[in-house]
Amino acid sequence: MEKFEIKGIDGNKINVYKWVPKGEVKGVVQIFHGMAEHALRYKKFAIFLNDKGYAVYANDHRGHGNSVDNISELGRIGENGFYGIVEDEKILMEKIKKENLGLPIIILGHSMGSFIAQEYITKYGNEISGVILSGTAMKSGMDLKLALILAKLQMKLFGRYKPAKFISNLSFGSNNKKIQNAKTSNDWLSRDEKEVDKYNKDKYCGTTFPIEFYYEFFKGLSKLYEKEKLNQIPLELPIYIFSGDADPVGNYGKSTKDLYNLYEKLGLKNLEIKLYSGGRHEMLNEKNRMKVYENVYNWIREV
C-alpha cells in the first residue's frame, strides 16, 4: 500500500491510498467511501481486488479521515462541499489515468459515496468503464425538501460548525428499529459484530457531523435527479447496484429498487441489481462479504 496526498479543487489536502498488484494490472477501481468513515476501511477489499489483478485507489473525502488536520474538523466539507467532493475525485482520476495509461477505470461508491458517484456519472460518465453503487438509494421527495429547510434554518441560527445532533438523530436514530436486541447504535451497519465494534472504536468513524455537512449534502441530493442532469448519463455506461434488503438507507430495498427503475426508464442498457437477503448497510463488511466480493469481481471482469 502506498499513501500520498493530492490537492483538491479548492487547494484542500486530500489523503489517498493506493494498492497495486504485483503482476500485470488489468484495470483500476476508484473507491468513493461513505459518510463518517474513511478509505482505509476498504483495505481488505482492495487486497482482494489486487489478487485478481486490479489496482485500487481510495481517498479520504474532504472532512474525513486523514484529509483533516485535526479531529475537530471532521465533517467540514466547505461551501458547495458536495460538488467539491465530486471535483476532488475527478482530480484523483486524472492522476490515476496518468499512472495507468489506457486501462479501464471503474468507480465504486458506497453510501454517501454512492450519491457522489451518482452525481459524478452525470458529468464524467464518458470517462469511466462502469460504476458500482453500494448501500445506495434514490433520495428525493418531501422528506428531503424538509430536511434541507431544517438544515438551512439551523445553520442560520447556530452557524456552520455546530454539531448537528438533532438532524443526525432524525437521519439515523431509527436505523436500528427492525433489529431485535441491538447491542449498539450502529448495529444497522452489519450483522458482523466484530466489524461494528471496529467502527465504533475508530476515532474517524461515527462522528456527529456539523450542520454544514448536512446542509451541503442535502443541497446536492435535492438536485441529483433533475431531468437535464440525468440525461447526461451515457446510455451505454454499465451500472451495478447492490445492497442488503435490511439496509435502512435503501428503505429495506425499496428506494434501492427505485434508483434501478429510474435508470431503466432513462434507457440505460447495462444495468444490474443485487439485493442480499438479511444484509445490512455495509455489504462489504457483512458476514457473507466473500460472496459479495466475488460477485463484484465477476461483474468487473465481465465489464
C-alpha positions as CSV (number, residue, x, y, z in Angstrom):
1,M,0.0,0.0,0.0
2,E,1.2,3.5,-0.8
3,K,-0.1,6.6,0.9
4,F,0.2,10.1,-0.7
5,E,-1.6,13.5,-0.8
6,I,-3.1,15.5,-3.7
7,K,-4.6,18.9,-3.8
8,G,-8.4,19.1,-4.2
9,I,-10.4,21.5,-6.3
10,D,-10.1,24.2,-3.5
11,G,-6.5,23.5,-2.8
12,N,-7.6,21.4,0.1
13,K,-5.4,18.4,1.2
14,I,-6.8,15.0,0.1
15,N,-5.2,11.9,1.6
16,V,-5.1,8.9,-0.8
17,Y,-4.3,5.2,-0.5
18,K,-3.1,3.1,-3.5
19,W,-2.9,-0.7,-3.7
20,V,-1.3,-2.2,-6.7
21,P,-1.0,-5.9,-7.8
22,K,2.4,-7.5,-8.1
23,G,1.9,-8.6,-11.6
24,E,0.0,-7.3,-14.6
25,V,-2.6,-4.7,-13.9
26,K,-5.9,-5.3,-15.7
27,G,-7.8,-2.2,-14.6
28,V,-8.4,0.2,-11.8
29,V,-11.1,0.6,-9.2
30,Q,-11.5,4.0,-7.6
31,I,-13.5,3.9,-4.3
32,F,-15.7,6.7,-3.0
33,H,-16.2,5.9,0.7
34,G,-19.3,6.8,2.8
35,M,-20.1,9.4,5.4
36,A,-18.3,9.5,8.7
37,E,-15.8,6.8,7.7
38,H,-12.6,6.7,5.7
39,A,-10.8,5.0,2.8
40,L,-8.6,2.6,4.9
41,R,-11.7,0.7,5.8
42,Y,-11.6,-0.8,2.3
43,K,-8.2,-2.3,2.7
44,K,-9.3,-5.9,2.7
45,F,-11.5,-5.4,-0.3
46,A,-8.6,-3.6,-2.1
47,I,-6.2,-6.5,-1.4
48,F,-8.8,-9.0,-2.7
49,L,-9.0,-7.0,-6.0
50,N,-5.2,-6.8,-6.1
51,D,-5.1,-10.6,-6.1
52,K,-7.5,-10.6,-9.1
53,G,-5.2,-8.1,-11.0
54,Y,-6.8,-4.8,-10.3
55,A,-5.2,-1.7,-8.8
56,V,-7.3,0.2,-6.2
57,Y,-7.2,3.9,-5.3
58,A,-9.3,5.3,-2.4
59,N,-9.1,8.7,-0.9
60,D,-10.4,10.2,2.3
61,H,-13.0,12.8,1.3
62,R,-12.6,16.4,2.4
63,G,-13.7,16.5,6.1
64,H,-13.0,12.8,6.6
65,G,-10.1,10.6,7.8
66,N,-6.6,11.8,7.3
67,S,-7.7,14.6,4.9
68,V,-8.4,16.6,8.1
69,D,-5.5,18.1,10.2
70,N,-7.5,17.9,13.4
71,I,-10.2,15.6,14.6
72,S,-12.4,18.6,15.3
73,E,-12.6,19.3,11.6
74,L,-14.4,16.1,10.7
75,G,-17.5,16.7,8.6
76,R,-16.4,20.2,7.5
77,I,-16.7,19.9,3.7
78,G,-17.0,23.7,3.0
79,E,-19.4,25.7,0.9
80,N,-20.7,23.6,-2.0
81,G,-18.8,20.7,-0.5
82,F,-20.9,18.0,-2.1
83,Y,-19.8,19.2,-5.5
84,G,-16.3,19.9,-4.2
85,I,-16.0,16.2,-3.3
86,V,-17.1,15.3,-6.9
87,E,-14.3,17.5,-8.3
88,D,-11.8,16.2,-5.8
89,E,-12.5,12.7,-7.2
90,K,-12.1,14.0,-10.8
91,I,-8.6,15.3,-9.9
92,L,-7.6,12.0,-8.4
93,M,-9.0,10.2,-11.5
94,E,-6.7,12.3,-13.8
95,K,-3.8,11.2,-11.7
96,I,-5.0,7.6,-12.0
97,K,-5.2,7.9,-15.8
98,K,-1.6,9.2,-16.0
99,E,-0.3,6.3,-13.8
100,N,-2.4,3.6,-15.7
101,L,-2.4,4.7,-19.3
102,G,-5.1,3.1,-21.4
103,L,-6.5,0.9,-18.6
104,P,-10.3,0.9,-17.8
105,I,-11.4,2.6,-14.6
106,I,-14.4,1.6,-12.6
107,I,-15.9,3.7,-9.7
108,L,-17.3,2.0,-6.6
109,G,-19.3,4.4,-4.4
110,H,-20.7,3.3,-1.0
111,S,-23.5,5.1,0.8
112,M,-22.7,8.8,0.7
113,G,-20.0,7.9,-1.8
114,S,-22.7,6.3,-4.0
115,F,-24.5,9.6,-4.2
116,I,-21.3,11.3,-5.1
117,A,-20.9,8.7,-7.8
118,Q,-24.5,9.3,-9.0
119,E,-23.5,12.9,-9.5
120,Y,-20.2,12.0,-11.0
121,I,-21.7,10.0,-13.8
122,T,-23.9,12.9,-14.9
123,K,-20.7,14.9,-15.5
124,Y,-17.9,12.4,-16.2
125,G,-19.7,9.2,-17.2
126,N,-18.0,9.1,-20.5
127,E,-14.6,8.8,-18.9
128,I,-15.1,5.6,-17.0
129,S,-15.9,2.0,-17.9
130,G,-18.5,1.3,-15.2
131,V,-19.9,2.3,-11.9
132,I,-20.8,0.3,-8.8
133,L,-23.2,1.7,-6.3
134,S,-23.2,0.1,-2.8
135,G,-25.6,0.8,0.1
136,T,-27.4,3.2,-2.2
137,A,-30.8,4.5,-2.9
138,M,-32.9,7.2,-4.7
139,K,-33.3,10.1,-2.3
140,S,-35.9,12.6,-3.3
141,G,-39.4,13.9,-2.3
142,M,-40.8,15.9,0.5
143,D,-38.7,14.4,3.3
144,L,-35.5,15.6,1.6
145,K,-37.0,19.1,1.0
146,L,-37.9,19.4,4.6
147,A,-34.5,18.2,5.7
148,L,-32.8,20.8,3.6
149,I,-35.0,23.6,5.0
150,L,-34.3,22.4,8.5
151,A,-30.5,22.3,7.9
152,K,-30.6,25.8,6.3
153,L,-32.6,27.2,9.3
154,Q,-30.2,25.6,11.9
155,M,-27.2,26.9,10.1
156,K,-28.6,30.4,10.3
157,L,-29.4,30.0,14.0
158,F,-26.3,28.2,15.1
159,G,-23.6,28.6,12.4
160,R,-22.0,26.1,10.1
161,Y,-19.9,24.2,12.6
162,K,-22.2,23.3,15.5
163,P,-22.6,19.5,15.7
164,A,-26.0,18.7,14.1
165,K,-27.2,16.4,16.9
166,F,-30.9,16.9,16.1
167,I,-30.6,16.4,12.4
168,S,-28.3,13.4,12.9
169,N,-30.8,11.8,15.2
170,L,-33.6,12.4,12.7
171,S,-31.4,10.9,9.9
172,F,-30.0,7.8,11.7
173,G,-31.9,7.5,15.0
174,S,-34.4,5.0,13.7
175,N,-32.0,2.8,11.7
176,N,-32.0,0.1,14.3
177,K,-35.7,-0.1,14.6
178,K,-36.0,-3.5,12.9
179,I,-33.1,-5.1,14.7
180,Q,-34.1,-7.1,17.8
181,N,-31.8,-6.8,20.8
182,A,-29.4,-4.4,19.1
183,K,-26.2,-4.0,21.2
184,T,-25.0,-0.7,19.8
185,S,-26.5,2.3,17.9
186,N,-24.6,1.2,14.8
187,D,-25.8,-2.4,14.5
188,W,-27.6,-1.5,11.3
189,L,-24.3,-1.3,9.6
190,S,-23.6,-5.1,9.6
191,R,-24.5,-8.4,11.2
192,D,-20.8,-8.9,11.9
193,E,-20.4,-7.7,15.5
194,K,-16.6,-7.5,15.1
195,E,-16.9,-5.1,12.2
196,V,-19.4,-2.9,14.1
197,D,-17.1,-2.9,17.0
198,K,-14.2,-1.8,14.8
199,Y,-16.3,1.0,13.5
200,N,-17.4,2.1,17.0
201,K,-13.8,2.2,18.2
202,D,-12.4,4.1,15.2
203,K,-11.8,7.8,16.0
204,Y,-12.6,8.7,12.4
205,C,-15.9,6.9,12.3
206,G,-19.4,7.7,13.6
207,T,-18.7,11.4,14.4
208,T,-21.7,13.7,14.8
209,F,-21.1,15.9,11.8
210,P,-21.7,19.7,11.8
211,I,-24.8,21.4,10.4
212,E,-22.7,22.5,7.4
213,F,-22.3,18.9,6.2
214,Y,-26.0,18.1,6.2
215,Y,-26.9,21.4,4.5
216,E,-24.4,20.8,1.7
217,F,-25.2,17.1,1.4
218,F,-29.0,17.7,1.3
219,K,-28.5,20.5,-1.2
220,G,-26.6,18.2,-3.5
221,L,-29.2,15.5,-3.2
222,S,-32.0,17.9,-4.0
223,K,-30.6,18.5,-7.5
224,L,-29.4,15.0,-8.2
225,Y,-32.4,13.8,-10.2
226,E,-33.0,16.9,-12.4
227,K,-34.0,15.6,-15.9
228,E,-31.4,17.5,-17.8
229,K,-28.7,16.3,-15.5
230,L,-29.8,12.6,-15.7
231,N,-29.9,12.9,-19.5
232,Q,-26.1,13.4,-19.4
233,I,-25.5,9.8,-18.2
234,P,-24.2,7.7,-21.1
235,L,-26.8,5.1,-22.1
236,E,-24.1,2.5,-22.6
237,L,-22.5,3.0,-19.1
238,P,-22.6,-0.3,-17.1
239,I,-24.1,0.2,-13.6
240,Y,-24.1,-2.4,-10.9
241,I,-26.3,-1.7,-7.8
242,F,-26.0,-3.9,-4.7
243,S,-27.3,-3.6,-1.2
244,G,-28.8,-5.6,1.7
245,D,-32.5,-5.8,1.8
246,A,-32.3,-5.0,5.6
247,D,-30.5,-1.7,4.9
248,P,-32.5,1.3,6.2
249,V,-30.6,3.7,3.9
250,G,-32.3,2.0,1.0
251,N,-35.6,1.8,2.8
252,Y,-35.1,-2.0,3.1
253,G,-34.6,-2.4,-0.7
254,K,-37.5,-0.2,-1.8
255,S,-35.6,3.0,-2.7
256,T,-32.7,1.0,-3.9
257,K,-35.1,-0.6,-6.5
258,D,-36.4,2.9,-7.2
259,L,-33.0,4.0,-8.3
260,Y,-32.6,1.0,-10.5
261,N,-36.1,1.7,-12.0
262,L,-35.1,5.3,-12.6
263,Y,-32.0,4.4,-14.6
264,E,-34.0,1.8,-16.5
265,K,-36.6,4.4,-17.5
266,L,-33.8,6.6,-18.7
267,G,-32.9,3.9,-21.2
268,L,-29.6,2.7,-19.7
269,K,-28.8,-0.5,-21.4
270,N,-26.4,-2.3,-19.0
271,L,-28.0,-2.4,-15.5
272,E,-27.8,-5.0,-12.8
273,I,-29.1,-5.0,-9.2
274,K,-28.4,-7.4,-6.4
275,L,-30.2,-7.3,-3.0
276,Y,-28.8,-9.6,-0.4
277,S,-31.3,-11.3,1.9
278,G,-30.9,-10.1,5.5
279,G,-27.9,-8.0,4.6
280,R,-27.5,-4.6,6.3
281,H,-25.8,-1.4,5.1
282,E,-22.2,-2.4,4.6
283,M,-22.3,-5.5,2.4
284,L,-18.5,-5.3,2.0
285,N,-18.3,-5.8,5.8
286,E,-21.1,-8.3,6.2
287,K,-20.8,-11.9,7.3
288,N,-21.1,-13.1,3.7
289,R,-18.7,-10.5,2.4
290,M,-16.5,-13.0,0.5
291,K,-19.6,-13.9,-1.6
292,V,-20.2,-10.1,-2.1
293,Y,-16.5,-9.6,-3.1
294,E,-16.8,-12.4,-5.7
295,N,-20.0,-11.0,-7.2
296,V,-18.4,-7.6,-7.5
297,Y,-15.3,-9.1,-9.1
298,N,-17.3,-11.1,-11.6
299,W,-19.2,-8.0,-12.7
300,I,-16.0,-6.1,-13.0
301,R,-14.4,-8.9,-15.1
302,E,-17.4,-9.0,-17.4
303,V,-17.4,-5.2,-17.9
